[in-house]
Amino acid sequence: MEIRQLSTDDRRDVREWLALPFRLYRNVPQWVPPFAHEARLVLDRRRYPFYEHSDAAFFLACDGDRTIGRIAVLENRNFNRVHGRSTAFFYLFECEDNRTASQGLFEAAFDWARSRGLREIIGPKGFTALDGLGLLVKGFEHRPAMGIPYNPPYYEGLVLAAGFERLDDDVSGYLSRNAPFPSRIHELAERVKERRGLHVPRFRSRKELLALVPKIRELYNRSLGLNFDQVPLTEGEVKILADQLLAVADPRLIKVVMKGDEPVGFTFAYPDVSAAIQRTRGRLFPFGWIDLLIELKRTRWINLNGAGILPEYQGLGGMALIFSEMHKSVTEGHYQHAEVVQISVSNSKMQLTLRDLGVDFYKMHRVYRRDL
């Protein structure tokens, strides 16, 4: 058994890194591969904006000529600066059911983090706000929402064997278009808009959305960016996120609450095109983009992934406005099903409200922590 650090400039190493999940999940119908160009981009130290302020290392576990495991370990200096911590993250962990290999991978990640003076490691947690959190521990029979991790059940045993303990859980829930929705929430939302001078424009094109990206970055950083599991976005990172989101966006599903010309809240939903990603194995070129465009029109699923409102509007009916817009996203188009993605179990008030609105929480992802 050999554990070695991947060279991101070595084409063979990169091919081995990218190919491993396809071997591990070749008989798993639920698994959705990442977009191929995005999976490669995170390994590109010259182009990926994370490396402008932070660093990462990638390790492979090899049994002879066969790659059987991998792990990424991240030092997000912006996170540590903002939160006053000395934390590493692990991410992109994939491994056969082999405790020797997984332990070797984690030890390599621990050593790398310790060499940088970091005192704890948390994960799975990725590079950006759109990287799904945690290890799947409930809901293995369901296909994941787009961009949200999927893994076999035995992964938790490998993580616990490396000395990790549970830190937090995030739940995701199913919402049917036909679920009853209290009319009073729409009524309250209309009163809030009138009383506070708010409006929610309807976007018709990606060009209109792109014009708002700089302001949405500022809004995100003010409304969510200082929560423990969030990091304020840089200009380069928000451009990457905008490119990812707009590639599959239905502009009608992006709702931004405005006060005059300034955004004060948002809720993001997008069509789930996972079926097309599975068929094309994540490759958009040369012809995968055609399948993606067809699926954008055909899919009846949307993902509700991200909502926030500035603190001064919370507790004053602002969340009713957000929930009202979320419901409209589900019901105003041809969509029949929605997944509300990754709500922290510590946010009990949000969970209770969503349950009252008909959301059935049927998946759970777990984040782990270990001292170094």
N, C-alpha and C positions, 0 to 999 in steps of 0.2 A: 504493500500500500504506500503510495506516494502522495503527499500534499504539496502542491507547488503553486506559487503565485503566477497568475496569468499575466502575460505581457499583452497589453492592449494594442501594441504595434505588430504583434505576430499573428498573421492571418490564420495559421493552423489553430492556435490557441482560441482565437475568436470563433472560428467555426465549431470547435469542440464545445465552447461555452453555449453557443446558440442552439446547437443540435441536441444537447442533453434532454431538455424538456420534451422534445418530440419523441424521443425514445421512451422516456418514463411514462408518458401519457398516451402512447399509441393505441391502447385498448380502452381508453377512458372517454366515453362519448360526451361527458360534461365539460371537459377541458377546452378552453378557448385560448389559442396562442396569442401573443402580443403582435402588434403590427411589426413586421420585420424591420422596417427602417427605424422605428423607435427603439427596438431592442438593440440595434447596432449603435444608435446615437449615444446611448448612455455610456458606451465604452470609448467614445471619441473625446479625448481630453482637449482637443483643439476647438471643437465645435460646441460641445455641450455646456451650457452656461453654469451648471453646478460647479465646474472646476475653476471658474473665475474667483470663487471665494472659499472653496472647500476641497476635500480630497477623498478618495476612495481606493480600495484595493479589492482584487478579485482572486479567489483561490479555487483550484480544481483538485478533486480527489481522483486518483488514477489507480486502477488495478491492472498492472502491466500496460498494455496499449489501450485499455478501455477506460473511458471517463465515466465515473459512477456518482459523482457529486460535485456541487459547486456552492459558493457563497460569496456575497459582496459584503464588505464592511465599510461604513461611511463615517467620516468626520465632518459633520455639518457645522462649520464654524459660526455661521449666522445663527443657527439654533442655539448654540452654546452661549454666544454673546448676548442674545436677546433674553434668554431664560436664566443666565448666570449658572450654567451647568458645565460638567465635563463628561459629556455623553457621546458614545458611539452608537450607531444603528447597524443592525444586520438586515440584509434584504436579498431577494432573489435566491433564497436557499432552495436547492433541489437535490435530492439524494435517493439512491436506492435504500431499501430497508436494511441498512448496514451500519451498526452502531460504531464500529471502528472508523469507518469513513466519516460519518457525521461528527464524531468527537474530534477527529483530526482537523476537520474544516473549522469547527468552532474554536479550537485551540489556536489555530493560525489567526483567526479573526481577533481573538482575545489578545494575542501577542502584538499584533499590529496596533490595536487600540492602546494598549499599555505603553507602547513605545512612543506614543504621542501624548502621554500624560492624562489619558482619559480614564475615568474611575468607574464607569458603569456602561452597560450595553443594553439597548432596548430594541425590540423588533418582533416581527418583521415591520420595518418602516422604510419608505423609499426616499427618492430624491426630491419629489415635488408634491404639491397638494393633490394632484390627480392620481398619484400612486396609491392604490388601495392599501389599507392597514391590515396587519394581523395575519394569523394562521387560521384557516377554516377549521372549526371544531364542531359545527352543527350545520346540516343542510347539504351533505355530500351528494345527495341524489339529484340536486338541482344544478342547472347550468348557472355559472356566476354572471352577475351583471358585468357589463363591458368594463374592462380595466380593473376588476376586483379579483383578488387572488383566489385560486383554487389549488387544493393540495390533497393528497391521500390522507386517510385517518392516522396512519402510523407516524406522521411527521411530529405530532405533539409528543409522542414518547421519545423521539430523538432530541427534541428541544429540552424537555424536562431532564433527560439524562445528562445534558450538558450543564446542569445547575441553574437553569432559569426558573423563575416563578411568575405566576400570573400577575400582570400589572393592570390590565383593563380589557373590557370586552366591548365590541361594537356589534349591533344587531342590524339586520336588513329585513325589510318586510314587503309583503305583497299587497297591492291595492288594486281592486277591480274597478273598472269604469262604472260598474253597476252598484257599487257600494253606496249606501245611503249617506248623504252629506248634509250636515245641519245648515239649513238656509240662513240661520242667524249669523253664521260666520261671514257669508257673502254680504249680508246686510251691514254687519259691523265694519267690514272692510270698506264698504262704500262710504259709511259715515266718517271713518278715519281719513280716507282720501279727501273728503270735502272739508273736514275740520282742520286737517294739517296741511292742506294745499299740495297733496301728492297726486301723482298720476303714473300710470304704467303704460308706456308706449308699446305699440305692436310693431315688431321688426319684420320686414319683408325680405331682407337680403343679408347675406354675410357682410357685404360692404358696410351696411349700417352698423352692424355689430362691431366690426373692426374699428370704426371711428370712436367707439366708446371704450376700447380696451384699456388705454391709460387711466381713465377714471375708474374703471372697474377694478384695476389693480389697487388703486388708492383705497377704494371702498373695501375690498377684501382685507387689506392690511389693517384697516381701522376696525372692521367688524369681527374678523375671525383671527387675524394674524398673530395675536398675542395669546391665544389659547395654548395650553401645554403642548398639544399635538400638532400645532401649526407653526409655520415659519413665514415671516413677511417675504413677499415675492420681490425679486429683482426685476429690472426691465427685461433682461434676457430670458429669465424664467417665465415671465408672463407671456412673452412672445411665443415660446415653445408651447405653453398651455393653450394659448389661443389657437395656434395651428392645429393642435390635437383636437380641441373641442370643435372648431369650425369645420374640420374635415368630415364630421358626421352630424353637424348641427342641422336642426330644423329651426330656422330663426323664430318661428312662432312660439317655440318652447322656451326661449330664453327671456325671462321676465326681469326687468330692472325697474325698481321703484325710484321715481325721480321727484326731487323737490326743485322746481324750476329746471335748470339745466344740469343739476348735480345729482348723481345717483346716491341713494341712501339705503337701499336694500336690493336684494336679488334672490332669485331662485333659478337654478339651472336644471334643465331636463334635456335629454337628447334621445333620439331613437336608438334602440338596441339592435345593432347589426352583427351580433355575435355569430349568427348562423353563416353569414357571408365570410366572416373572418375564419371560421372553421373550414369552410369549403376551400378557401384560397390559401390556407396555412399561413395567414397573415401577410401575404405578399400582394401588394397593390399593382405591381408591374410584372409583365406587360399588360395583362388583361384583368387582373383582380379588381381594379377600380370599377369595371363595368358591373361585376357582380355586386359590389358595394352599393353602387347607385340604384340598382334594381332592388336590393334589400331595404334601402332607405325608404322606398315607396311601398314595399310589401310588408315590412314588419308591423306587428300590432303591439309591440312592447316598447315602453320607454323607461329610462332610468332617471330617477330624481336624485341628483347627486350634487348637493351643495345649496345651502340657503343661509342667508344672514341679513341682519339689519343693524344699522348703527345703534350704539348703546342708548342714545338719547331718544330713540323711537321705540325701544323695547318697553314693555309694560304699559304702553299707551295705545294698545290696539294694533301695533305694528306687526306682531306675529299673526294676528287674524288676517291681515292683508297678505302676508306670505303664504299662509295656508290656503287662502282663497285662490291665489294665483297658482299654487301647486295643483289644486283640484281642477282648475280650468285647463291646465296643461294636459291633464289626463283625459278630460271629457270633450274638449273642443275640436279635436282632430279625429282621425280614423282609428286611434289607438284604443285597445281594449284592456291592456294590462300594464301595470307600472310596478317597478321595484323602487322602494325608498331605501337608499343606500347608506349603510354604516352610520348609525346613530349610537353614540356612546351610552352604555347602560348607566353611567353616572348622571346622564341627563334624563332623570326620571320624569320630569315634567313634560319634556318633549315626547318621550315614549308614551306616556299616558294619553296625551292629546292625540297622537297619531293613532293609538288603539281606538280611541273614541271615534275617530274618523274612518275606521274600517280597515286599518293596516294590520295584517297578520304577520308578526315577526317570526320568520321561519329559517333564518340563517344567523350564524354567529361567528365572528372572527375574534381571535384573542391575541393580545399584545403581551409580550413577556419582558422581564427585566432580570438582570444579573449584575452583582458587584464584580468589579475587576480587581 
